[in-house]
Amino acid sequence: MNQAYPLRKAFPSIATRFQSAAAVALALLLGGCIAGDCDSSVLDEVRSPDGARIAAAFHWDCGATTKTAQLITLRASGRSFDGGDDPIVFSTTWGGKLHPVWKDARTLVIEHDAPAREIFIQETQLESVTISYLRKGGL
């Protein structure tokens, strides 16, 4: 009588070793970005009309094994850009144009030329700021 067993039951030491090796590989892979091996460069920073917030557009690159990204974050005016710890309101892997524009102190418009399939974060509200999007070809 043939009966299938999960790998863990049939070969417990092999399964445990495989899981340990997979966990170490995952930690090393994720550790590259967590440890700060990613580079960020500011493309544009725009202060809100009341001076309370800054919308920062920047380029994020973690090397050859991942796609580069362009992001927009919001932060309080008194803080300096730190390369990614601020709340992300827009993220795309499209390498095109990206520009934050304050309509008023509580309304941010993000102008971009990214196709929908390349957009991964597109928030419409962050605290008291309403965010809208304007897709412009060839911005």
C-alpha positions as CSV (number, residue, x, y, z in Angstrom):
1,M,0.0,0.0,0.0
2,N,1.5,3.3,-1.1
3,Q,0.8,6.3,1.1
4,A,2.1,9.8,0.5
5,Y,3.6,11.6,3.5
6,P,4.6,15.2,3.8
7,L,8.3,15.7,3.5
8,R,8.5,16.6,7.2
9,K,7.1,13.2,8.2
10,A,9.1,11.1,5.8
11,F,12.4,12.9,6.3
12,P,12.3,15.2,9.3
13,S,15.9,16.1,9.4
14,I,16.0,17.0,5.6
15,A,12.8,19.1,6.0
16,T,14.2,20.9,9.0
17,R,17.4,21.7,7.2
18,F,15.5,22.9,4.1
19,Q,13.3,25.2,6.2
20,S,16.4,26.5,8.0
21,A,18.2,27.2,4.7
22,A,15.1,28.8,3.2
23,A,14.7,31.1,6.3
24,V,18.4,32.1,6.1
25,A,18.2,32.8,2.4
26,L,15.0,34.9,2.9
27,A,16.7,36.8,5.7
28,L,19.7,37.6,3.6
29,L,17.6,38.6,0.7
30,L,15.4,40.9,2.7
31,G,18.3,42.1,4.8
32,G,19.9,43.8,1.8
33,C,17.1,46.4,1.7
34,I,16.5,46.5,5.4
35,A,20.2,47.1,6.2
36,G,20.2,50.2,4.0
37,D,21.8,48.9,0.8
38,C,19.2,50.8,-1.2
39,D,20.0,54.2,-2.7
40,S,17.5,57.0,-2.8
41,S,17.8,60.3,-4.6
42,V,15.3,63.2,-4.3
43,L,13.7,64.2,-7.6
44,D,11.5,66.9,-6.2
45,E,10.4,68.4,-2.9
46,V,7.4,70.7,-2.6
47,R,6.2,72.4,0.6
48,S,2.5,72.8,1.2
49,P,1.2,76.4,1.0
50,D,0.8,76.6,4.8
51,G,4.3,75.3,5.2
52,A,3.2,72.4,7.4
53,R,4.1,69.5,5.1
54,I,6.5,68.4,2.4
55,A,5.7,66.1,-0.5
56,A,8.9,64.4,-1.6
57,A,9.3,62.6,-4.9
58,F,12.3,60.3,-5.0
59,H,13.9,57.4,-6.9
60,W,14.6,54.2,-4.9
61,D,17.1,51.6,-6.2
62,C,18.0,48.4,-4.4
63,G,20.3,47.0,-7.0
64,A,20.2,44.7,-10.0
65,T,18.0,42.1,-8.4
66,T,14.9,44.4,-8.0
67,K,13.1,47.0,-10.1
68,T,13.8,50.6,-9.3
69,A,10.9,52.6,-8.0
70,Q,9.7,56.2,-7.8
71,L,7.8,57.2,-4.7
72,I,6.1,60.1,-3.1
73,T,6.1,60.5,0.6
74,L,4.6,63.1,3.0
75,R,6.4,64.4,6.1
76,A,6.2,67.3,8.5
77,S,8.2,70.3,7.4
78,G,10.5,70.2,10.4
79,R,11.9,66.8,9.4
80,S,14.5,66.2,6.8
81,F,14.3,63.6,4.1
82,D,15.5,60.2,5.3
83,G,15.2,58.0,2.3
84,G,12.0,56.1,2.9
85,D,10.8,56.1,6.5
86,D,8.0,58.6,5.8
87,P,4.5,57.4,4.8
88,I,4.4,56.5,1.1
89,V,1.4,57.8,-0.8
90,F,2.4,56.9,-4.3
91,S,4.7,54.2,-5.7
92,T,5.5,53.1,-9.3
93,T,8.1,51.1,-11.0
94,W,7.7,53.3,-14.1
95,G,10.7,55.4,-14.8
96,G,8.8,58.3,-16.2
97,K,7.9,61.7,-14.9
98,L,6.5,62.3,-11.4
99,H,5.6,65.6,-9.8
100,P,3.7,66.5,-6.6
101,V,1.7,69.8,-6.7
102,W,-0.1,71.4,-3.8
103,K,-3.5,72.7,-4.8
104,D,-4.0,74.1,-1.3
105,A,-2.7,73.3,2.2
106,R,-4.8,70.1,2.4
107,T,-4.9,69.0,-1.2
108,L,-2.1,67.3,-3.0
109,V,-2.2,66.5,-6.7
110,I,0.3,64.0,-8.0
111,E,1.1,64.4,-11.7
112,H,2.6,61.3,-13.4
113,D,2.8,59.4,-16.6
114,A,2.8,55.9,-15.2
115,P,0.5,53.2,-16.7
116,A,-1.9,51.6,-14.2
117,R,0.0,48.3,-14.3
118,E,3.1,50.0,-12.9
119,I,1.4,51.7,-10.0
120,F,1.5,49.8,-6.7
121,I,0.5,52.4,-4.1
122,Q,-2.0,55.2,-4.8
123,E,-3.4,56.6,-1.5
124,T,-6.3,59.1,-1.6
125,Q,-6.0,60.3,2.0
126,L,-3.3,60.7,4.6
127,E,-4.4,62.3,7.8
128,S,-5.9,65.6,6.8
129,V,-4.4,65.6,3.3
130,T,-6.6,64.6,0.3
131,I,-4.6,63.2,-2.6
132,S,-5.7,63.1,-6.2
133,Y,-3.9,62.0,-9.3
134,L,-3.5,63.4,-12.8
135,R,-2.0,61.1,-15.4
136,K,-0.3,63.1,-18.1
137,G,1.4,61.5,-21.1
138,G,5.0,62.7,-21.4
139,L,4.6,65.1,-18.5
